[in-house]
Amino acid sequence: MTLFSDALSHYSHRVRIVLAEKGVTADVIDVDGRDYPPALAEINPYSSLPTLVDRDVVVYEPNIICEYIDE
């Protein structure tokens, strides 16, 4: 599981908190909110943060990411 996250975004912090509370291990890649890497643009049509990648699944809405982690 990989989380593309912005260190200054409260949405990213919310997802990180849920990951920690659930004890889920994820590779966190900090991304500058103004300079997205090309890899993020390829997997997320909106190039938004946070973005969670788990095998073939890409989730990019914070509330949906938290739900996905919860399940």
Residue, then its C-alpha position, 0 to 999 in steps of 0.5 A: m500500500t502506498l499513500f501519496s500525501d501532502a505534509l501540509s494538507h489536513y486531508s492527508h493528515r486525516v488519512r495518516i491518522v486512520l492508517a495509524e489507528k488501524g495499524v495499517t502499514a503503508d509507504v508514505i510518499d510526501v509530495d509537494g502540493r504545488d509540484y505533482p510527480p508524473a507518476l501521480a498524474e498517471i494513476n489519478p486523473y485529478s492529480s489530487l492528494p491524498t491518493l492511496v494505491d493498493r495493488d490495482v486499486v487507486v483511491y483519491e478522495p479522503n473520505i473514501i480512502c478512510e472507508y477503504i482502510d476501515e474495511 
